[in-house]
Amino acid sequence: LKVVYLTTGLTCRLNYQAKVNEEEGFMDLSGWANIENKSGMDFSQVYLTLKLEAHPQEVQDKSSSEVSSDVSPYFPPDFLSYSISYPVTLKDGEKKRILLFSYSHIPIKKKLLFDGDKYGEEVREELVFENTVEGGVGDFLPSGGVYVYKVGSDGRLSFVGKDILNLVLPGEEGSIYLGRARGVKGEKVQTSYRKLESSEKEYGYRIILYNFRDVPVRVEVVEHFYGEWQVLESQPPNYIRKDNSIVYELEIPAEARQEIQYKARIR
């Protein structure tokens, strides 16, 4: 006799643990299921299949016109399933933490990011990695909280901080927020605005980045546009166009500052 029934009170959420070795430029990333039983029943020696929401709305956002054409062609289902290969006992009121997957020796690099539209005048410090087989992963990474630990020279772990790792598709770049970059500051000031008779608008901005560190830094600056748009003037002239955004990569000498000035037209 096989009986199938629905029950409530069982919850599962995903957390990541990232062990970062900045000196060697690698990290280990593991995904853990945090299961809690509030069903009022005990479950003894059962085989679990966990379904984690893949956050399809985020994929919808990423597949819009704001994303360049070279993003991953993968589109995950609404849920991602993970089967536990061994029987689990889960008593009423009990919490358990189960390892779902683990990846080691993932190449990483640190990035300083200034995105005035999204984050104001904060210069963010992020760890970025490529979700590829060559990069040590190459699989769907569902959204979940990530706890970041730094591996010291003696092998000991020290807690760095916590962030949310948004859904990362195969072939995409994943990023983990480490906090506000120390000794680096940004400003964004509007320098001009004009509404044309053709219902188009022209405007200009100046972005100033300050480096108070005693070493040079490299900052990625992102500017977003909407509708039909065109950059009329830009200093520096070199930038990367990614559909509805442009990206500058600035090298700022030690204890110095750099400026970006541009003028754009939108419809």
Order of alpha helices (4+ residues) and beta strands (2+ residues): beta-beta-beta-beta-alpha-beta-beta-beta-beta-alpha-beta-beta-beta-beta-beta-beta-beta-beta-beta-beta-beta
